[in-house]
């Protein structure tokens, strides 16, 4: 009776279990932030909208939610705060423009994603939080059953109904079990468990030390995990960390040198292809992956990708190997996000990540030392293949030290001396060390050879000359146009056509350059139009300038240029008196505080007889050009003294004397005028005699003669500009 009473109590009142900890892991991904809750099995949950974002309720008592390390690996761009509002209830404060989505990855693993964008229509997680909404609760406890004595069937009938044991075939069962365990072991799902030594087991024991304890349970000697367990924990546990992003791919998954070993290519491929199938033409576990690794080690990207696709490899590293295959064949990964955060890794992943993108992402931190180490560890044939594009990525960002180190590692070892890709790399590095003659000779030889990389060599040669503002050879321009037409629709073809257009501009053939531009605008039309317009403004003839006016044959090109080039061309328009055309060219340009633009606006105002407006544009501008315009504006307002001062500030004393003469500033003329001008200024200040005496009349006549002599001398020496004929003389001949 006491035992029955105890059983009833245990059924009605469950035993209180200790609190279970629910660790919360987090991760940042493109487009979403992920939270993973490792809950006990059969834990129901509810997710809905709350006051600050979302509320998550784990509907199981006795749970301890560990939120201490939620923000260790994620920022607060989507998820701003996490709080424990009540037992089992987690508050998720989110930013604007995001929504939550939750699902069970497997039993005991709840995933909550904070995703960018608006929630999908009908999402149950957008309903106001209410216990029991958002997800159906787990299976409810059944009521206490009423236990009745079972009815016993007739013994004869029970004997007929009893199941008969089938024949157990132990050899077949053992064979199937070993086959399945072997397959799981090849995929990393099953492995031996190393025995742990107990204290005192380091030394050899005495007699009987090896005797087995038959009373103790045999220790486990095998560890088993599922592919989901491995994806969640195993892959991360064996990866190193970059310190700024996700876990790094292990070096073993990228060790192409070890995959090849010392075997020849033929022997390596034959070995792995021969091991691909067993005696029953079934794929051996792991054989397809090993064959793909062999192809990658030899540089056969397409073959490796085909093997992985045909045999459907499901190991986590297969996604990585597919991108390595794309890098080998296409020069960049098809899905660079596989290498997200790997540039800062300390291992080989950094080098492959640098090749994954078409250009190095400027915002991503990178470990250049690891990139150099990973590249140096490659086999020679892969260094020769991947070295030029990798060095070019660092040349593009101005990291000449790393580019030189990669170039040195590329050129180390045996390679074909006529390999054009390596010779182009040598030429680029020679340019970095100002070895222009050597680089020019190498590039020209490759471009003239007609090799596969002749187009790249020709582009490099033209680019170097154009940046040095040296006119390319006419033959090179013609070759660039021809190759650009043959390679049309490709980045190299477009690049060659753009360089040919700029080459025509450097030769002064602006009509041809503008016509080619309009016939087939290059992809970088803005860059080409800007460089061509700047060249036209600085070196174009007046006839070329007239073709660029609104409505002219070159207007569609110059109107695409950047503000600086358009302002320079507008100044040429003003010089030719094309004021309205200049206003059209600069109309709507941003940055009215730009000094060059204000100078052009001041010149336009002077042409429009608005000197006051011109002075406003020139306010605060320094330099001789601004001072010269300021002198013109002041003279137009009648302020000749101020104009003379501005002309002196502009370094134009001759113009300053002219303005001083117009303003009859005799003190300024005595200071900066010519000897004849100074003499006239001195005579201008001589006192007249008080009366018309005979002696006084003779003195006046003498002064008049001297004055006329000074004027004649001044008229004979005047170079132009303001003539002294503007001076008024009295009836006596005095000025």
HELIX and SHEET records of a PDB file:
HELIX    1   1 UNK A    2  UNK A   12  1                                  11    
HELIX    2   2 UNK A   70  UNK A   72  5                                   3    
HELIX    3   3 UNK A  124  UNK A  126  5                                   3    
HELIX    4   4 UNK A  155  UNK A  161  1                                   7    
HELIX    5   5 UNK A  170  UNK A  186  1                                  17    
HELIX    6   6 UNK A  227  UNK A  229  1                                   3    
HELIX    7   7 UNK A  230  UNK A  234  3                                   5    
HELIX    8   8 UNK A  235  UNK A  237  1                                   3    
HELIX    9   9 UNK A  251  UNK A  253  5                                   3    
HELIX   10  10 UNK A  256  UNK A  260  1                                   5    
HELIX   11  11 UNK A  265  UNK A  274  1                                  10    
HELIX   12  12 UNK A  287  UNK A  298  1                                  12    
HELIX   13  13 UNK A  301  UNK A  311  1                                  11    
HELIX   14  14 UNK A  317  UNK A  330  1                                  14    
HELIX   15  15 UNK A  336  UNK A  339  5                                   4    
HELIX   16  16 UNK A  349  UNK A  356  1                                   8    
HELIX   17  17 UNK A  368  UNK A  376  1                                   9    
HELIX   18  18 UNK A  380  UNK A  396  1                                  17    
HELIX   19  19 UNK A  400  UNK A  411  1                                  12    
HELIX   20  20 UNK A  420  UNK A  432  1                                  13    
HELIX   21  21 UNK A  436  UNK A  449  1                                  14    
HELIX   22  22 UNK A  454  UNK A  467  1                                  14    
HELIX   23  23 UNK A  474  UNK A  486  1                                  13    
HELIX   24  24 UNK A  491  UNK A  506  1                                  16    
HELIX   25  25 UNK A  510  UNK A  519  1                                  10    
HELIX   26  26 UNK A  525  UNK A  539  1                                  15    
HELIX   27  27 UNK A  542  UNK A  546  1                                   5    
HELIX   28  28 UNK A  555  UNK A  558  1                                   4    
HELIX   29  29 UNK A  563  UNK A  575  1                                  13    
HELIX   30  30 UNK A  579  UNK A  586  1                                   8    
HELIX   31  31 UNK A  595  UNK A  607  1                                  13    
HELIX   32  32 UNK A  611  UNK A  618  1                                   8    
HELIX   33  33 UNK A  624  UNK A  636  1                                  13    
HELIX   34  34 UNK A  640  UNK A  649  1                                  10    
HELIX   35  35 UNK A  653  UNK A  662  1                                  10    
HELIX   36  36 UNK A  666  UNK A  672  1                                   7    
HELIX   37  37 UNK A  675  UNK A  684  1                                  10    
HELIX   38  38 UNK A  694  UNK A  717  1                                  24    
HELIX   39  39 UNK A  724  UNK A  726  5                                   3    
SHEET    1   A 5 UNK A  63  UNK A  66  0                                        
SHEET    2   A 5 UNK A  20  UNK A  29  1                                        
SHEET    3   A 5 UNK A  32  UNK A  38 -1                                        
SHEET    4   A 5 UNK A 109  UNK A 116 -1                                        
SHEET    5   A 5 UNK A  98  UNK A 106 -1                                        
SHEET    1   B 4 UNK A  44  UNK A  49  0                                        
SHEET    2   B 4 UNK A  53  UNK A  59 -1                                        
SHEET    3   B 4 UNK A  89  UNK A  94 -1                                        
SHEET    4   B 4 UNK A  79  UNK A  86 -1                                        
SHEET    1   C 2 UNK A 190  UNK A 192  0                                        
SHEET    2   C 2 UNK A 222  UNK A 224 -1                                        
END                                                                             
